[in-house]
């Protein structure tokens, strides 16, 4: 029985076959003619997934709705710090009042500095997102270990595997992507409606769930695209994995790459609807990078993973 389960899980451990790289950007890559995939096995990852239970699996990243966590984690305060030498008579207000923890970091100067840098970039990211999104996030955990997934999330918790993330800009992008899942599955979640054709695993998406408006632009069910859906209807290749990844990648693209997003709207009516959904329901009319010229030449059809696209941190 265990062998059959592992064989089933192994079918999910895949990464896209890279054929060419454009402009030296690892996020922009051509798809192979047959869209071939190569199996990627990892014994430790298999054990982890067996322990975590129900999950969604996609190339490169995996996010979970229901899972179990080890409590063996280093607790760490997550508050805004004042500039050196500045004294405040008022109590500082943290950008987020959830629980933060760090795991597998050693008590060395190098690891302490590394963890502080991570925390500072996460603070910046949290402040840059709407408060009604981040309030849904109850637990944020960073683990200094390598994993087939860089980020895991459900409707209330995010885990980031920092050793699988190449730099701090990618850390921010992965966090924003996972916050897309938090917003989708937590902040916009329906409560009193009836079942629809969309399911998150075995959990039905109810018809009063605002995310349904977004899903139904390109999807019949959570994993089945509409017959009319085209490659150009998605901000990245990864967005076409399922409706949940479509939401998270579009959320990331809207927040970090506004000028690129507006530039590609002319290629797809579906993309225009997705942009308007994000603007109206998710970011309440706020748009980003309006001071930059619209990028009409951005080759988005060659992008598989939007978290690897560079962005200007000053725009957060």
Secondary structure, 3 states (H helix, E strand, C coil): CHHHHHHHHHCCCEEECCCCECCCCCCEECCCCCCCEEECCCHHHHHHHHHHCCCEECCCCEECCCCCCCCCCEECCCCCCCCCCCCCCCCCCCCCCCEEEEECCCCCHHHHHHHHHHHHHHHHHHHCCCHHHHCCCCEEEEECCCCCCCEEECCCEEEEEHHHCCCHHHHHHHHHHHHHHHHHHHHCCCCCCCEEEEEECCEEEECCCCHHHHHHHHECCCCCECCCCCHHHCCCCHHHCCHHHHHHHHHHHHHHCHHHHHHHHHHCHHHHHHHHHHHHHHCCCCCCCCCCCCCCCCCHHHECCHHHCCCCHHHC
